[in-house]
Amino acid sequence: MLTGSDMMDVIDGGLARVSLFSHMDQAALGDIEARCNWARVPSGSQIFDKDSDTLEVYFVVEGAVRILTTGADEREVALADVIAGNYFGELAAIDGMKRSARVVATKDTVLASLEGGAFLDLMRQYPPIAIKVVERLTRIVRSLDTRVAQLSSQNESQRVWGEILRLAQPDPAQPESWQIADLPNHKEIAAWAGTSREKVAQAIGELAREGVVRRRSMGLLICDLARLQLMAASRGAA
């Protein structure tokens, strides 16, 4: 763990990279950076677990983390990815309650953190920061409403197909075609779809049998985007 001026040996730019502080001048940023603890977190490492009583707020300066929860069937469900320039952990800092989710690094990550009380002091000292935090919390509520609706109204195959749609991008070599250049492993897709790895394999296999997708190197070629969209949306999907 690093503090104070040692931070400058960790990463150039510091908190200037974090959107919450984008409006602040260098003097104010320097003051906040001096209050932070700084750490490098290897990919795959847990930052905190659900129900832990830590209250720190974390700022992602480099890398990315994933926020996860556990469903009723004990399957892990991904709630959000937090990439460089964003932050997480503010809920516990604000209400003083235990963590509501688990967070793990998905890449080698540089984090700055503030104790919960120091973060609340920061919000009081700089009202624009408090406004940005409220705006973010509003977006989180809206996003989770959509996520809950998806998990409750779609069956497992639909959720896998929806995740395939979310990952698909136009093929640079053929803009009229869509692809997933590097398909995540089945465990990762299962976490986003709220299902099992076996169900992911079955759902992707069904797409392949129907001619909707085709394996290509480490990814997928979307052969029939319209059909994939229809299957993901259909209430009658198996």
C-alpha positions in Angstrom: 0.0 0.0 0.0 1.3 3.4 -0.9 0.5 6.9 0.4 1.4 10.5 -0.2 4.2 11.3 -2.7 4.9 7.6 -3.3 1.7 7.6 -5.4 3.6 9.4 -8.2 5.8 6.3 -8.6 2.7 4.3 -9.2 0.9 6.1 -12.0 1.2 9.3 -14.0 -1.9 11.5 -13.9 -3.2 10.2 -10.6 -6.8 11.0 -9.8 -7.0 13.4 -12.9 -7.9 10.1 -14.7 -11.1 9.6 -12.6 -14.3 11.2 -13.9 -15.5 12.2 -10.4 -12.6 14.7 -10.1 -12.5 15.9 -13.7 -13.7 19.4 -12.7 -11.0 20.0 -10.1 -7.9 22.0 -10.2 -4.4 20.5 -9.6 -4.2 21.9 -6.1 -7.4 20.3 -5.0 -6.5 17.0 -6.7 -3.1 17.0 -4.9 -4.9 17.4 -1.6 -7.2 14.5 -2.3 -4.4 12.3 -3.7 -2.4 12.9 -0.5 -5.3 11.4 1.6 -5.6 8.3 -0.6 -4.0 4.9 -0.2 -2.7 3.5 -3.5 -2.2 -0.1 -4.5 -1.6 -2.4 -7.5 -4.0 -5.3 -7.6 -3.2 -8.3 -9.8 -5.9 -9.6 -12.2 -8.2 -12.2 -10.4 -7.6 -10.7 -6.9 -10.6 -10.0 -4.7 -10.8 -6.5 -3.4 -13.6 -7.1 -1.0 -16.3 -9.7 -0.4 -20.0 -9.5 0.1 -21.0 -8.8 3.7 -17.5 -7.4 4.6 -17.6 -4.4 6.9 -15.0 -2.3 5.1 -16.1 1.2 4.1 -13.4 2.4 1.7 -14.3 4.0 -1.6 -12.1 2.9 -4.5 -11.1 4.8 -7.6 -9.9 2.8 -10.7 -6.9 4.6 -12.1 -5.8 1.8 -14.4 -7.4 -1.6 -15.2 -10.9 -2.8 -14.4 -12.9 -4.6 -11.7 -16.1 -6.6 -11.7 -19.0 -6.4 -9.2 -20.6 -9.7 -8.5 -23.5 -11.0 -6.4 -24.9 -14.5 -5.7 -28.3 -15.6 -6.9 -30.8 -17.7 -5.0 -29.3 -20.9 -6.5 -25.8 -19.8 -5.3 -24.7 -19.0 -8.9 -22.5 -15.9 -9.2 -24.1 -13.1 -11.2 -22.2 -10.2 -12.7 -23.7 -6.8 -11.9 -21.3 -4.4 -13.5 -17.8 -3.9 -14.8 -16.0 -0.8 -13.5 -13.3 0.4 -15.8 -10.5 2.9 -15.4 -11.8 6.4 -14.7 -14.7 5.2 -12.5 -15.1 4.3 -8.9 -17.0 1.9 -6.6 -17.7 1.1 -3.0 -19.6 4.3 -2.2 -22.8 2.7 -0.9 -21.1 1.3 2.2 -19.3 4.6 2.8 -22.6 6.5 2.7 -24.9 4.2 4.8 -22.2 2.5 7.0 -23.6 -1.0 6.2 -21.9 -4.2 5.1 -20.9 -4.7 1.5 -23.8 -5.8 -0.8 -21.5 -7.4 -3.4 -18.1 -9.0 -4.1 -15.5 -7.1 -6.2 -12.6 -8.7 -8.1 -10.0 -7.3 -10.5 -10.5 -8.5 -14.1 -7.2 -6.9 -15.2 -4.0 -5.8 -13.4 -5.4 -2.7 -11.7 -4.2 0.4 -10.0 -6.6 1.6 -7.2 -6.7 4.7 -5.0 -8.9 4.4 -2.0 -10.4 6.7 0.7 -11.8 5.6 4.0 -15.6 6.0 4.2 -15.5 8.9 6.6 -12.9 10.8 4.5 -15.1 10.3 1.4 -18.1 11.8 3.2 -15.9 14.7 4.3 -14.9 15.1 0.6 -18.5 15.3 -0.5 -19.2 18.0 2.1 -16.1 19.9 1.2 -16.8 19.8 -2.6 -20.5 20.0 -3.4 -19.9 19.2 -7.1 -18.5 15.8 -6.1 -21.6 15.1 -4.0 -23.9 16.0 -7.0 -21.9 13.6 -9.2 -22.2 10.8 -6.7 -26.0 11.3 -6.5 -26.2 11.3 -10.3 -24.2 8.0 -10.4 -26.4 6.4 -7.8 -29.4 7.3 -9.9 -27.9 5.6 -12.9 -27.1 2.5 -10.8 -30.7 2.2 -9.7 -32.0 2.5 -13.2 -29.4 0.0 -14.5 -30.2 -2.5 -11.8 -33.9 -2.1 -12.5 -33.2 -3.1 -16.1 -31.0 -6.0 -15.0 -33.6 -7.4 -12.6 -36.3 -7.2 -15.2 -34.0 -9.1 -17.7 -33.1 -11.8 -15.2 -36.7 -12.3 -14.1 -38.5 -12.1 -17.5 -36.0 -14.1 -19.8 -35.1 -17.7 -19.7 -31.5 -18.9 -19.5 -31.0 -19.4 -23.2 -32.4 -15.9 -23.9 -30.0 -14.4 -21.4 -27.1 -16.1 -23.0 -28.2 -15.0 -26.5 -28.7 -11.5 -25.2 -25.1 -11.5 -23.8 -23.8 -12.7 -27.3 -25.7 -9.7 -28.8 -24.2 -7.3 -26.2 -20.7 -8.6 -27.1 -21.1 -8.5 -30.9 -19.5 -5.7 -32.9 -19.2 -4.9 -36.6 -16.4 -6.8 -38.3 -13.8 -4.2 -39.4 -13.0 -6.2 -42.5 -16.7 -6.5 -43.4 -18.8 -3.8 -41.8 -22.0 -5.4 -42.8 -21.1 -8.5 -40.8 -20.9 -8.8 -37.0 -18.5 -10.7 -34.8 -17.1 -11.4 -31.4 -13.4 -11.3 -32.0 -12.4 -12.8 -28.6 -15.3 -14.7 -27.0 -15.1 -14.8 -23.2 -15.0 -18.2 -21.6 -18.3 -19.9 -20.6 -17.8 -19.1 -16.9 -17.7 -15.4 -17.6 -20.7 -15.4 -19.9 -22.6 -17.5 -17.3 -21.9 -14.8 -14.7 -23.5 -12.1 -16.9 -26.4 -14.3 -17.9 -27.1 -15.6 -14.5 -26.8 -19.3 -15.5 -24.4 -22.2 -15.6 -21.5 -22.9 -17.9 -23.3 -26.0 -19.2 -26.3 -23.9 -20.2 -24.0 -21.4 -22.0 -22.5 -24.2 -24.0 -26.0 -25.5 -24.9 -27.3 -22.1 -25.9 -24.3 -21.3 -28.1 -24.4 -24.8 -29.6 -28.1 -24.2 -30.5 -27.1 -21.0 -32.3 -24.4 -22.9 -34.2 -26.8 -25.7 -35.2 -29.3 -23.1 -36.4 -26.7 -21.4 -38.5 -26.9 -18.2 -36.5 -23.3 -18.2 -35.5 -20.1 -19.9 -36.5 -16.9 -20.4 -34.6 -13.9 -18.4 -36.0 -10.5 -18.7 -34.3 -11.0 -17.5 -30.7 -14.3 -15.8 -31.4 -17.7 -16.1 -33.1 -19.0 -14.9 -36.5 -22.6 -13.7 -36.3 -24.1 -15.2 -39.5 -27.7 -14.0 -38.9 -27.9 -11.0 -36.7 -31.7 -10.5 -37.2 -32.3 -14.1 -36.2 -30.2 -13.8 -33.1 -32.1 -10.6 -32.1 -35.4 -12.5 -32.6 -34.3 -15.5 -30.6 -33.0 -13.3 -27.7 -36.3 -11.4 -27.6 -38.8 -14.3 -28.2 -40.9 -15.3 -25.2 -41.2 -18.7 -26.7 -37.6 -19.6 -26.6 -36.7 -22.9 -25.0 
